[in-house]
């Protein structure tokens, strides 16, 4: 669960979570509230210790500040990370306890699904707090699992980036997808419909087999996927996948995926630039999920979500064009743009 080092300021608030009766152990990190309440999903993962969980939460929360700012949302950045208990546990009880912790923050944090959590988990959270999204939609309102919107935004981003960087539509291109969970699988379906050739890797054999059988995807090992011959590499699993050690082995000409914090360190963005590999900043491409969460929390509609998600691809194109014009990495350009949005809000509030 490696994520890139912090770029902005320390978090505003770091709230430890521990409730032995429910087996709840984790942390909520609120990084920024300059634009609104801190918003970001709840990750449920088998971290070996709290030090790793806390470090991941801090980096992910910071990434949410950037993501929400550049998506134009009235939300700051935050994240919850919970350690999955090693033995048997009452899942519903654990997430109700987490909901009570969210409620105690009085609206400073809005939670939703992330890796390892589901709509059912958020329904348990909602029994204790209203500061939660990703719930089943009510008639005419946005809601439900935000992962399909994440996948849609990544797909649209990939189309825009392929047109700009490769001078090609996706039809006929080979896309290597690392991770075929909810978002990765939806992305694969979009790609297959667009006529792309798929190479996939995932530790879940059932998921791999389904996509091989239904979409004709070629399956490779998890350790091979980043180095297969492909036009596009789509990281859709956990963070830190592109490192100083492996970026020289990457054979794709474009990187665009759904995973958060894909670059293990900022200098990896410059290394991609030096190799002539186009990179779509992860928090720009994968903003569809938080756009859905924001709309649900604000009482907006699915139409509002679709309209906002449709702005992701033009934003990607603008970032790639500016980066090419200035001879900089797209990651650096996107960071600068997001920081400008946050800084303006901070000045306005001063």
Buried (B, 14 or more C-beta within 10 A) or exposed (E): BBBBEBBBEEBBBBBEBBBEEBBBBBBBBBBBBBBBBBBBBBBBBEBEEBEBBBBBBBBBBBBBBBBBBBBBBEBBBBBBBBBBBEEEEEBBBBBBBBBBBBBEBEEBBBBBBBBBBBBEBBBBBBEBBEBBBBBEBEEEBBBBBBBBBBBBBBBBBBBBBBBBBBEBEBEEBBBBBBBBBBBBBBBBBBBBEBEBBBBBBBEEEEBBEBBBEEBEBBBBEEEEBBBBEBBBBBBBBBBBBBBEEEBEEBEBBBBBBBBBBBBBBBBBBBBBBEEEBBBBBBBBBBBBBBBBBBBBBBEBBBEBBBEBBEBBBEBBBBBBEBBBEEEBBBBBBBBEBBBEBBEEBEEEEE
